[in-house]
């Protein structure tokens, strides 16, 4: 799978976007530079909450960072699309 290209200088987001460490939340993928699990953003959106609600509750994640992670997820999902 090809990695999505994100211009981190233009959007002022960390590179890499997501990190894991066995010493931090048992290896759960988190927004780089935070202890906020990426799954938490997905849970908010699946629950019908707007992005703003997530950002309000997790101020250590910038809007640009959250959108960049969603763009990577979108790219990965679309790369797996199968013709009907």
N, CA, C and O atoms as a CHARMM CRD file, in Angstrom:
* protein
*
  336
    1    1 UNK  N      0.84700  -1.17900   0.00000 PROA 1      0.00000
    2    1 UNK  CA     0.00000   0.00000   0.00000 PROA 1      0.00000
    3    1 UNK  C      0.88900   1.23800   0.00000 PROA 1      0.00000
    4    1 UNK  O      1.82800   1.33500   0.79100 PROA 1      0.00000
    5    2 UNK  N      0.59400   2.17300  -0.88000 PROA 2      0.00000
    6    2 UNK  CA     1.37500   3.40200  -0.95500 PROA 2      0.00000
    7    2 UNK  C      0.95900   4.34300   0.16500 PROA 2      0.00000
    8    2 UNK  O     -0.21700   4.43500   0.51600 PROA 2      0.00000
    9    3 UNK  N      1.93200   5.03100   0.71200 PROA 3      0.00000
   10    3 UNK  CA     1.65100   5.99000   1.77900 PROA 3      0.00000
   11    3 UNK  C      1.07700   7.26200   1.17700 PROA 3      0.00000
   12    3 UNK  O      1.47800   7.68600   0.09300 PROA 3      0.00000
   13    4 UNK  N      0.14100   7.86200   1.88600 PROA 4      0.00000
   14    4 UNK  CA    -0.41900   9.12300   1.43600 PROA 4      0.00000
   15    4 UNK  C      0.60800  10.22200   1.64800 PROA 4      0.00000
   16    4 UNK  O      1.34600  10.22000   2.63300 PROA 4      0.00000
   17    5 UNK  N      0.64400  11.14800   0.72200 PROA 5      0.00000
   18    5 UNK  CA     1.57200  12.26000   0.82700 PROA 5      0.00000
   19    5 UNK  C      0.86000  13.40600   1.52400 PROA 5      0.00000
   20    5 UNK  O     -0.20500  13.84400   1.08900 PROA 5      0.00000
   21    6 UNK  N      1.44600  13.88100   2.59300 PROA 6      0.00000
   22    6 UNK  CA     0.88100  14.98900   3.35000 PROA 6      0.00000
   23    6 UNK  C      1.94800  16.05200   3.48500 PROA 6      0.00000
   24    6 UNK  O      3.05200  15.77300   3.95400 PROA 6      0.00000
   25    7 UNK  N      1.62700  17.27500   3.07500 PROA 7      0.00000
   26    7 UNK  CA     2.57300  18.38300   3.19800 PROA 7      0.00000
   27    7 UNK  C      2.48800  18.92200   4.61200 PROA 7      0.00000
   28    7 UNK  O      1.69700  19.82300   4.89300 PROA 7      0.00000
   29    8 UNK  N      3.30700  18.36900   5.50900 PROA 8      0.00000
   30    8 UNK  CA     3.21400  18.72400   6.91900 PROA 8      0.00000
   31    8 UNK  C      3.64600  20.16300   7.19800 PROA 8      0.00000
   32    8 UNK  O      3.23300  20.73900   8.20400 PROA 8      0.00000
   33    9 UNK  N      4.46400  20.75100   6.33400 PROA 9      0.00000
   34    9 UNK  CA     4.85900  22.14700   6.55300 PROA 9      0.00000
   35    9 UNK  C      3.69500  23.07800   6.27500 PROA 9      0.00000
   36    9 UNK  O      3.47700  24.03600   7.01600 PROA 9      0.00000
   37   10 UNK  N      2.94700  22.80900   5.22000 PROA 10     0.00000
   38   10 UNK  CA     1.82000  23.66400   4.87700 PROA 10     0.00000
   39   10 UNK  C      0.71400  23.54100   5.92100 PROA 10     0.00000
   40   10 UNK  O      0.05300  24.53000   6.23800 PROA 10     0.00000
   41   11 UNK  N      0.50600  22.34000   6.45800 PROA 11     0.00000
   42   11 UNK  CA    -0.58300  22.12100   7.39500 PROA 11     0.00000
   43   11 UNK  C     -0.13200  22.17600   8.84200 PROA 11     0.00000
   44   11 UNK  O     -0.96600  22.14000   9.74700 PROA 11     0.00000
   45   12 UNK  N      1.15000  22.26000   9.07900 PROA 12     0.00000
   46   12 UNK  CA     1.69400  22.32700  10.43500 PROA 12     0.00000
   47   12 UNK  C      1.23400  21.15500  11.29300 PROA 12     0.00000
   48   12 UNK  O      0.69200  21.33700  12.38300 PROA 12     0.00000
   49   13 UNK  N      1.45800  19.96000  10.78100 PROA 13     0.00000
   50   13 UNK  CA     1.15600  18.74200  11.52800 PROA 13     0.00000
   51   13 UNK  C      2.43700  17.93800  11.64900 PROA 13     0.00000
   52   13 UNK  O      3.33500  18.06300  10.81600 PROA 13     0.00000
   53   14 UNK  N      2.52500  17.11400  12.68000 PROA 14     0.00000
   54   14 UNK  CA     3.75400  16.33800  12.86900 PROA 14     0.00000
   55   14 UNK  C      3.91500  15.24800  11.81300 PROA 14     0.00000
   56   14 UNK  O      2.94300  14.77300  11.22400 PROA 14     0.00000
   57   15 UNK  N      5.13800  14.87800  11.60000 PROA 15     0.00000
   58   15 UNK  CA     5.46100  13.73800  10.75000 PROA 15     0.00000
   59   15 UNK  C      6.26600  12.77900  11.59300 PROA 15     0.00000
   60   15 UNK  O      7.31300  13.17200  12.10800 PROA 15     0.00000
   61   16 UNK  N      5.84400  11.55800  11.76000 PROA 16     0.00000
   62   16 UNK  CA     4.63500  10.94800  11.20100 PROA 16     0.00000
   63   16 UNK  C      3.37300  11.47200  11.87900 PROA 16     0.00000
   64   16 UNK  O      3.43200  12.11100  12.92900 PROA 16     0.00000
   65   17 UNK  N      2.24300  11.19100  11.26300 PROA 17     0.00000
   66   17 UNK  CA     0.96300  11.64300  11.81200 PROA 17     0.00000
   67   17 UNK  C      0.52500  10.81600  13.01400 PROA 17     0.00000
   68   17 UNK  O     -0.05800  11.33300  13.96700 PROA 17     0.00000
   69   18 UNK  N      0.81900   9.52300  12.94700 PROA 18     0.00000
   70   18 UNK  CA     0.36600   8.57000  13.95900 PROA 18     0.00000
   71   18 UNK  C      1.57500   7.80100  14.46800 PROA 18     0.00000
   72   18 UNK  O      2.44800   7.41300  13.69100 PROA 18     0.00000
   73   19 UNK  N      1.62100   7.58400  15.77200 PROA 19     0.00000
   74   19 UNK  CA     2.71300   6.80000  16.35200 PROA 19     0.00000
   75   19 UNK  C      2.14900   5.72400  17.27500 PROA 19     0.00000
   76   19 UNK  O      1.00800   5.79600  17.73000 PROA 19     0.00000
   77   20 UNK  N      2.98500   4.73100  17.53000 PROA 20     0.00000
   78   20 UNK  CA     2.65800   3.69700  18.50500 PROA 20     0.00000
   79   20 UNK  C      3.90100   3.42400  19.33500 PROA 20     0.00000
   80   20 UNK  O      5.02800   3.60400  18.87500 PROA 20     0.00000
   81   21 UNK  N      3.67700   2.99400  20.54600 PROA 21     0.00000
   82   21 UNK  CA     4.77500   2.60800  21.42000 PROA 21     0.00000
   83   21 UNK  C      4.22900   1.62500  22.44200 PROA 21     0.00000
   84   21 UNK  O      3.17500   1.86300  23.03100 PROA 21     0.00000
   85   22 UNK  N      4.93900   0.52200  22.65900 PROA 22     0.00000
   86   22 UNK  CA     4.45500  -0.43400  23.65500 PROA 22     0.00000
   87   22 UNK  C      4.36500   0.18300  25.05600 PROA 22     0.00000
   88   22 UNK  O      3.63300  -0.31500  25.91100 PROA 22     0.00000
   89   23 UNK  N      5.10500   1.25600  25.28400 PROA 23     0.00000
   90   23 UNK  CA     5.09500   1.92500  26.58800 PROA 23     0.00000
   91   23 UNK  C      3.97100   2.94700  26.72800 PROA 23     0.00000
   92   23 UNK  O      3.74400   3.46900  27.81900 PROA 23     0.00000
   93   24 UNK  N      3.27100   3.23600  25.64700 PROA 24     0.00000
   94   24 UNK  CA     2.21000   4.24900  25.68000 PROA 24     0.00000
   95   24 UNK  C      0.89900   3.60600  25.25900 PROA 24     0.00000
   96   24 UNK  O      0.73500   3.22000  24.10100 PROA 24     0.00000
   97   25 UNK  N     -0.01900   3.49100  26.18200 PROA 25     0.00000
   98   25 UNK  CA    -1.34900   2.93300  25.92600 PROA 25     0.00000
   99   25 UNK  C     -1.27800   1.55800  25.27200 PROA 25     0.00000
  100   25 UNK  O     -2.08500   1.22800  24.40200 PROA 25     0.00000
  101   26 UNK  N     -0.29700   0.75800  25.70500 PROA 26     0.00000
  102   26 UNK  CA    -0.12900  -0.61500  25.21800 PROA 26     0.00000
  103   26 UNK  C     -0.00500  -0.71100  23.70400 PROA 26     0.00000
  104   26 UNK  O     -0.46000  -1.68700  23.10700 PROA 26     0.00000
  105   27 UNK  N      0.60800   0.29300  23.07400 PROA 27     0.00000
  106   27 UNK  CA     0.83400   0.23900  21.63700 PROA 27     0.00000
  107   27 UNK  C     -0.31500   0.73800  20.78700 PROA 27     0.00000
  108   27 UNK  O     -0.28400   0.61300  19.56300 PROA 27     0.00000
  109   28 UNK  N     -1.32400   1.30000  21.42000 PROA 28     0.00000
  110   28 UNK  CA    -2.46500   1.85000  20.68000 PROA 28     0.00000
  111   28 UNK  C     -1.98900   2.98900  19.78000 PROA 28     0.00000
  112   28 UNK  O     -1.25100   3.86100  20.24000 PROA 28     0.00000
  113   29 UNK  N     -2.39500   3.00200  18.50600 PROA 29     0.00000
  114   29 UNK  CA    -2.02100   4.12200  17.62700 PROA 29     0.00000
  115   29 UNK  C     -2.60600   5.43800  18.15000 PROA 29     0.00000
  116   29 UNK  O     -3.80500   5.53400  18.41400 PROA 29     0.00000
  117   30 UNK  N     -1.74900   6.44300  18.29400 PROA 30     0.00000
  118   30 UNK  CA    -2.16800   7.75500  18.80300 PROA 30     0.00000
  119   30 UNK  C     -1.74500   8.84400  17.82600 PROA 30     0.00000
  120   30 UNK  O     -0.86100   8.64500  16.99300 PROA 30     0.00000
  121   31 UNK  N     -2.39100   9.99000  17.94500 PROA 31     0.00000
  122   31 UNK  CA    -1.95200  11.15700  17.19400 PROA 31     0.00000
  123   31 UNK  C     -0.54200  11.49400  17.67600 PROA 31     0.00000
  124   31 UNK  O     -0.31900  11.64600  18.87700 PROA 31     0.00000
  125   32 UNK  N      0.39800  11.61000  16.76000 PROA 32     0.00000
  126   32 UNK  CA     1.78900  11.88300  17.12400 PROA 32     0.00000
  127   32 UNK  C      1.87200  13.09300  18.03600 PROA 32     0.00000
  128   32 UNK  O      1.21600  14.10900  17.80800 PROA 32     0.00000
  129   33 UNK  N      2.69000  12.96900  19.07300 PROA 33     0.00000
  130   33 UNK  CA     2.89500  14.05700  20.02100 PROA 33     0.00000
  131   33 UNK  C      1.82300  14.15900  21.08600 PROA 33     0.00000
  132   33 UNK  O      1.84400  15.07900  21.90400 PROA 33     0.00000
  133   34 UNK  N      0.87900  13.21500  21.08400 PROA 34     0.00000
  134   34 UNK  CA    -0.20400  13.22700  22.07400 PROA 34     0.00000
  135   34 UNK  C     -0.37000  11.82800  22.65500 PROA 34     0.00000
  136   34 UNK  O      0.33700  10.89200  22.28000 PROA 34     0.00000
  137   35 UNK  N     -1.30900  11.71100  23.56600 PROA 35     0.00000
  138   35 UNK  CA    -1.72200  10.40000  24.08300 PROA 35     0.00000
  139   35 UNK  C     -3.16000  10.12300  23.64700 PROA 35     0.00000
  140   35 UNK  O     -3.84900   9.31300  24.26600 PROA 35     0.00000
  141   36 UNK  N     -3.61000  10.78200  22.60100 PROA 36     0.00000
  142   36 UNK  CA    -4.98700  10.64300  22.12100 PROA 36     0.00000
  143   36 UNK  C     -5.04600   9.53700  21.06600 PROA 36     0.00000
  144   36 UNK  O     -4.44700   9.66700  19.99800 PROA 36     0.00000
  145   37 UNK  N     -5.76600   8.45100  21.36000 PROA 37     0.00000
  146   37 UNK  CA    -5.88600   7.37500  20.38000 PROA 37     0.00000
  147   37 UNK  C     -6.63000   7.83300  19.11900 PROA 37     0.00000
  148   37 UNK  O     -7.62100   8.55900  19.19800 PROA 37     0.00000
  149   38 UNK  N     -6.14300   7.40400  17.97600 PROA 38     0.00000
  150   38 UNK  CA    -6.81300   7.70700  16.70800 PROA 38     0.00000
  151   38 UNK  C     -8.22000   7.11200  16.72400 PROA 38     0.00000
  152   38 UNK  O     -9.14600   7.68900  16.15500 PROA 38     0.00000
  153   39 UNK  N     -8.37800   5.96600  17.37100 PROA 39     0.00000
  154   39 UNK  CA    -9.69800   5.32000  17.45600 PROA 39     0.00000
  155   39 UNK  C    -10.73000   6.24200  18.09600 PROA 39     0.00000
  156   39 UNK  O    -11.91900   6.14600  17.78900 PROA 39     0.00000
  157   40 UNK  N    -10.29600   7.12000  18.96800 PROA 40     0.00000
  158   40 UNK  CA   -11.22900   8.04000  19.62100 PROA 40     0.00000
  159   40 UNK  C    -11.87000   8.96600  18.59300 PROA 40     0.00000
  160   40 UNK  O    -13.06900   9.23400  18.67200 PROA 40     0.00000
  161   41 UNK  N    -11.10100   9.45400  17.64200 PROA 41     0.00000
  162   41 UNK  CA   -11.66700  10.28700  16.58100 PROA 41     0.00000
  163   41 UNK  C    -12.68300   9.48600  15.78100 PROA 41     0.00000
  164   41 UNK  O    -13.77800   9.97400  15.50000 PROA 41     0.00000
  165   42 UNK  N    -12.32800   8.26700  15.41500 PROA 42     0.00000
  166   42 UNK  CA   -13.24600   7.42000  14.64900 PROA 42     0.00000
  167   42 UNK  C    -14.53400   7.18400  15.45000 PROA 42     0.00000
  168   42 UNK  O    -15.63000   7.23900  14.89400 PROA 42     0.00000
  169   43 UNK  N    -14.40000   6.92400  16.74100 PROA 43     0.00000
  170   43 UNK  CA   -15.57100   6.69300  17.59500 PROA 43     0.00000
  171   43 UNK  C    -16.48000   7.92300  17.62800 PROA 43     0.00000
  172   43 UNK  O    -17.70100   7.79100  17.55000 PROA 43     0.00000
  173   44 UNK  N    -15.90100   9.09900  17.74300 PROA 44     0.00000
  174   44 UNK  CA   -16.69600  10.33200  17.73900 PROA 44     0.00000
  175   44 UNK  C    -17.48000  10.45100  16.44100 PROA 44     0.00000
  176   44 UNK  O    -18.68400  10.70600  16.45700 PROA 44     0.00000
  177   45 UNK  N    -16.79600  10.26600  15.31800 PROA 45     0.00000
  178   45 UNK  CA   -17.45000  10.42500  14.02300 PROA 45     0.00000
  179   45 UNK  C    -18.50600   9.34600  13.80200 PROA 45     0.00000
  180   45 UNK  O    -19.58300   9.63200  13.27900 PROA 45     0.00000
  181   46 UNK  N    -18.20700   8.11200  14.19600 PROA 46     0.00000
  182   46 UNK  CA   -19.19300   7.03000  14.07000 PROA 46     0.00000
  183   46 UNK  C    -20.42000   7.30200  14.92400 PROA 46     0.00000
  184   46 UNK  O    -21.53000   6.90900  14.56800 PROA 46     0.00000
  185   47 UNK  N    -20.22100   7.96700  16.04200 PROA 47     0.00000
  186   47 UNK  CA   -21.33000   8.29400  16.93700 PROA 47     0.00000
  187   47 UNK  C    -22.14300   9.48800  16.48300 PROA 47     0.00000
  188   47 UNK  O    -23.11800   9.86000  17.13500 PROA 47     0.00000
  189   48 UNK  N    -21.75100  10.09600  15.36400 PROA 48     0.00000
  190   48 UNK  CA   -22.49200  11.23200  14.83100 PROA 48     0.00000
  191   48 UNK  C    -22.02800  12.58100  15.34800 PROA 48     0.00000
  192   48 UNK  O    -22.63000  13.60800  15.03800 PROA 48     0.00000
  193   49 UNK  N    -20.96000  12.58400  16.13500 PROA 49     0.00000
  194   49 UNK  CA   -20.44200  13.84800  16.64600 PROA 49     0.00000
  195   49 UNK  C    -19.65600  14.56700  15.55500 PROA 49     0.00000
  196   49 UNK  O    -18.98900  13.92300  14.74600 PROA 49     0.00000
  197   50 UNK  N    -19.72700  15.89100  15.52700 PROA 50     0.00000
  198   50 UNK  CA   -18.92900  16.63600  14.55700 PROA 50     0.00000
  199   50 UNK  C    -17.45200  16.65300  14.96200 PROA 50     0.00000
  200   50 UNK  O    -17.10800  16.43700  16.12500 PROA 50     0.00000
  201   51 UNK  N    -16.60800  16.90800  13.99800 PROA 51     0.00000
  202   51 UNK  CA   -15.17700  17.00800  14.26400 PROA 51     0.00000
  203   51 UNK  C    -14.90600  18.02800  15.36400 PROA 51     0.00000
  204   51 UNK  O    -14.00800  17.83300  16.18300 PROA 51     0.00000
  205   52 UNK  N    -15.66600  19.10300  15.38900 PROA 52     0.00000
  206   52 UNK  CA   -15.46100  20.15700  16.38700 PROA 52     0.00000
  207   52 UNK  C    -15.61200  19.62600  17.81300 PROA 52     0.00000
  208   52 UNK  O    -14.89800  20.06800  18.71300 PROA 52     0.00000
  209   53 UNK  N    -16.52700  18.69000  18.02700 PROA 53     0.00000
  210   53 UNK  CA   -16.71100  18.11800  19.36600 PROA 53     0.00000
  211   53 UNK  C    -15.45300  17.37100  19.78800 PROA 53     0.00000
  212   53 UNK  O    -15.00500  17.50400  20.92700 PROA 53     0.00000
  213   54 UNK  N    -14.88500  16.58900  18.88200 PROA 54     0.00000
  214   54 UNK  CA   -13.63600  15.88700  19.17800 PROA 54     0.00000
  215   54 UNK  C    -12.53200  16.88700  19.49200 PROA 54     0.00000
  216   54 UNK  O    -11.82000  16.74100  20.48600 PROA 54     0.00000
  217   55 UNK  N    -12.39100  17.89600  18.65100 PROA 55     0.00000
  218   55 UNK  CA   -11.32800  18.88900  18.84600 PROA 55     0.00000
  219   55 UNK  C    -11.49700  19.65600  20.15000 PROA 55     0.00000
  220   55 UNK  O    -10.50900  19.96900  20.81400 PROA 55     0.00000
  221   56 UNK  N    -12.71800  19.95800  20.52000 PROA 56     0.00000
  222   56 UNK  CA   -12.97800  20.65400  21.78800 PROA 56     0.00000
  223   56 UNK  C    -12.55400  19.79900  22.98600 PROA 56     0.00000
  224   56 UNK  O    -12.03200  20.31600  23.97300 PROA 56     0.00000
  225   57 UNK  N    -12.78300  18.49700  22.88900 PROA 57     0.00000
  226   57 UNK  CA   -12.47200  17.60000  24.00000 PROA 57     0.00000
  227   57 UNK  C    -11.01700  17.14100  24.01700 PROA 57     0.00000
  228   57 UNK  O    -10.53500  16.65100  25.03800 PROA 57     0.00000
  229   58 UNK  N    -10.31600  17.29600  22.90100 PROA 58     0.00000
  230   58 UNK  CA    -8.91600  16.88100  22.81000 PROA 58     0.00000
  231   58 UNK  C     -8.09600  18.00100  22.16900 PROA 58     0.00000
  232   58 UNK  O     -7.67100  17.88400  21.02000 PROA 58     0.00000
  233   59 UNK  N     -7.87600  19.08100  22.91300 PROA 59     0.00000
  234   59 UNK  CA    -7.20000  20.25900  22.35500 PROA 59     0.00000
  235   59 UNK  C     -5.74700  20.01800  21.94800 PROA 59     0.00000
  236   59 UNK  O     -5.15300  20.85500  21.26800 PROA 59     0.00000
  237   60 UNK  N     -5.16700  18.89000  22.35200 PROA 60     0.00000
  238   60 UNK  CA    -3.79200  18.60500  21.93900 PROA 60     0.00000
  239   60 UNK  C     -3.72200  18.14500  20.48300 PROA 60     0.00000
  240   60 UNK  O     -2.63500  18.03400  19.91600 PROA 60     0.00000
  241   61 UNK  N     -4.88300  17.87800  19.88100 PROA 61     0.00000
  242   61 UNK  CA    -4.94500  17.49900  18.46400 PROA 61     0.00000
  243   61 UNK  C     -5.46200  18.70800  17.68300 PROA 61     0.00000
  244   61 UNK  O     -6.54500  19.21800  17.96700 PROA 61     0.00000
  245   62 UNK  N     -4.69300  19.15600  16.71100 PROA 62     0.00000
  246   62 UNK  CA    -5.12800  20.29600  15.89500 PROA 62     0.00000
  247   62 UNK  C     -6.10600  19.82900  14.81600 PROA 62     0.00000
  248   62 UNK  O     -6.13800  18.65400  14.45200 PROA 62     0.00000
  249   63 UNK  N     -6.88500  20.75800  14.32600 PROA 63     0.00000
  250   63 UNK  CA    -7.80400  20.46200  13.21900 PROA 63     0.00000
  251   63 UNK  C     -7.02500  19.90200  12.03500 PROA 63     0.00000
  252   63 UNK  O     -7.44200  18.92000  11.42100 PROA 63     0.00000
  253   64 UNK  N     -5.90300  20.52300  11.71700 PROA 64     0.00000
  254   64 UNK  CA    -5.08800  20.09100  10.57900 PROA 64     0.00000
  255   64 UNK  C     -4.59200  18.65800  10.76500 PROA 64     0.00000
  256   64 UNK  O     -4.57300  17.86900   9.82000 PROA 64     0.00000
  257   65 UNK  N     -4.19100  18.33200  11.99400 PROA 65     0.00000
  258   65 UNK  CA    -3.69400  16.98800  12.29200 PROA 65     0.00000
  259   65 UNK  C     -4.81800  15.96700  12.12400 PROA 65     0.00000
  260   65 UNK  O     -4.61600  14.92200  11.50500 PROA 65     0.00000
  261   66 UNK  N     -5.98700  16.25600  12.66400 PROA 66     0.00000
  262   66 UNK  CA    -7.12100  15.34300  12.55100 PROA 66     0.00000
  263   66 UNK  C     -7.51200  15.14200  11.09500 PROA 66     0.00000
  264   66 UNK  O     -7.75500  14.01300  10.67100 PROA 66     0.00000
  265   67 UNK  N     -7.57500  16.20600  10.33800 PROA 67     0.00000
  266   67 UNK  CA    -7.94800  16.10200   8.92300 PROA 67     0.00000
  267   67 UNK  C     -6.89400  15.32500   8.14500 PROA 67     0.00000
  268   67 UNK  O     -7.23500  14.53200   7.26700 PROA 67     0.00000
  269   68 UNK  N     -5.62600  15.54300   8.45400 PROA 68     0.00000
  270   68 UNK  CA    -4.56400  14.79600   7.76900 PROA 68     0.00000
  271   68 UNK  C     -4.69000  13.30100   8.03900 PROA 68     0.00000
  272   68 UNK  O     -4.49200  12.49300   7.13100 PROA 68     0.00000
  273   69 UNK  N     -5.01600  12.92000   9.27300 PROA 69     0.00000
  274   69 UNK  CA    -5.19900  11.50500   9.60700 PROA 69     0.00000
  275   69 UNK  C     -6.41100  10.94700   8.86400 PROA 69     0.00000
  276   69 UNK  O     -6.36200   9.82800   8.35300 PROA 69     0.00000
  277   70 UNK  N     -7.48600  11.70900   8.79900 PROA 70     0.00000
  278   70 UNK  CA    -8.66700  11.25700   8.06000 PROA 70     0.00000
  279   70 UNK  C     -8.36000  11.10500   6.57100 PROA 70     0.00000
  280   70 UNK  O     -8.87000  10.19100   5.92300 PROA 70     0.00000
  281   71 UNK  N     -7.54100  11.98500   6.03200 PROA 71     0.00000
  282   71 UNK  CA    -7.14300  11.88200   4.61900 PROA 71     0.00000
  283   71 UNK  C     -6.35100  10.61000   4.36900 PROA 71     0.00000
  284   71 UNK  O     -6.54900   9.95300   3.34700 PROA 71     0.00000
  285   72 UNK  N     -5.46300  10.25500   5.27900 PROA 72     0.00000
  286   72 UNK  CA    -4.69600   9.01200   5.14400 PROA 72     0.00000
  287   72 UNK  C     -5.65200   7.81900   5.18400 PROA 72     0.00000
  288   72 UNK  O     -5.52300   6.88900   4.38800 PROA 72     0.00000
  289   73 UNK  N     -6.61000   7.85100   6.11200 PROA 73     0.00000
  290   73 UNK  CA    -7.58600   6.76000   6.20800 PROA 73     0.00000
  291   73 UNK  C     -8.41600   6.66900   4.93000 PROA 73     0.00000
  292   73 UNK  O     -8.68100   5.57300   4.43400 PROA 73     0.00000
  293   74 UNK  N     -8.82200   7.80800   4.40500 PROA 74     0.00000
  294   74 UNK  CA    -9.60700   7.83400   3.16800 PROA 74     0.00000
  295   74 UNK  C     -8.81000   7.24000   2.01900 PROA 74     0.00000
  296   74 UNK  O     -9.33000   6.43100   1.25100 PROA 74     0.00000
  297   75 UNK  N     -7.55600   7.63400   1.90000 PROA 75     0.00000
  298   75 UNK  CA    -6.69200   7.11700   0.83100 PROA 75     0.00000
  299   75 UNK  C     -6.54900   5.60200   0.93700 PROA 75     0.00000
  300   75 UNK  O     -6.63100   4.89200  -0.06500 PROA 75     0.00000
  301   76 UNK  N     -6.33600   5.11100   2.15500 PROA 76     0.00000
  302   76 UNK  CA    -6.18500   3.67300   2.36100 PROA 76     0.00000
  303   76 UNK  C     -7.48600   2.94300   2.01500 PROA 76     0.00000
  304   76 UNK  O     -7.45400   1.88100   1.39400 PROA 76     0.00000
  305   77 UNK  N     -8.60300   3.49800   2.40600 PROA 77     0.00000
  306   77 UNK  CA    -9.89000   2.86600   2.11800 PROA 77     0.00000
  307   77 UNK  C    -10.15300   2.83200   0.62600 PROA 77     0.00000
  308   77 UNK  O    -10.53700   1.79300   0.08900 PROA 77     0.00000
  309   78 UNK  N     -9.95500   3.93500  -0.04100 PROA 78     0.00000
  310   78 UNK  CA   -10.22100   4.00000  -1.47700 PROA 78     0.00000
  311   78 UNK  C     -9.27400   3.10200  -2.26800 PROA 78     0.00000
  312   78 UNK  O     -9.64100   2.59200  -3.32600 PROA 78     0.00000
  313   79 UNK  N     -8.06900   2.90900  -1.76500 PROA 79     0.00000
  314   79 UNK  CA    -7.10300   2.02100  -2.44300 PROA 79     0.00000
  315   79 UNK  C     -7.57700   0.57700  -2.39900 PROA 79     0.00000
  316   79 UNK  O     -7.15500  -0.23400  -3.22300 PROA 79     0.00000
  317   80 UNK  N     -8.44000   0.24400  -1.45800 PROA 80     0.00000
  318   80 UNK  CA    -8.93900  -1.12700  -1.31600 PROA 80     0.00000
  319   80 UNK  C    -10.28500  -1.33400  -2.00000 PROA 80     0.00000
  320   80 UNK  O    -10.86800  -2.41400  -1.90500 PROA 80     0.00000
  321   81 UNK  N    -10.78200  -0.30700  -2.68900 PROA 81     0.00000
  322   81 UNK  CA   -12.07400  -0.42000  -3.36200 PROA 81     0.00000
  323   81 UNK  C    -12.00000  -1.48900  -4.45100 PROA 81     0.00000
  324   81 UNK  O    -10.99500  -1.62400  -5.14900 PROA 81     0.00000
  325   82 UNK  N    -13.08800  -2.24100  -4.57600 PROA 82     0.00000
  326   82 UNK  CA   -13.17400  -3.31100  -5.55800 PROA 82     0.00000
  327   82 UNK  C    -14.27300  -2.96300  -6.55000 PROA 82     0.00000
  328   82 UNK  O    -15.35800  -2.52800  -6.16500 PROA 82     0.00000
  329   83 UNK  N    -13.98100  -3.15800  -7.82500 PROA 83     0.00000
  330   83 UNK  CA   -14.97800  -2.87900  -8.85400 PROA 83     0.00000
  331   83 UNK  C    -16.17400  -3.78000  -8.66600 PROA 83     0.00000
  332   83 UNK  O    -16.03000  -4.96700  -8.37100 PROA 83     0.00000
  333   84 UNK  N    -17.35900  -3.21600  -8.83600 PROA 84     0.00000
  334   84 UNK  CA   -18.61000  -3.99100  -8.69000 PROA 84     0.00000
  335   84 UNK  C    -18.97400  -4.65900  -9.99600 PROA 84     0.00000
  336   84 UNK  O    -19.98800  -5.35200 -10.07400 PROA 84     0.00000
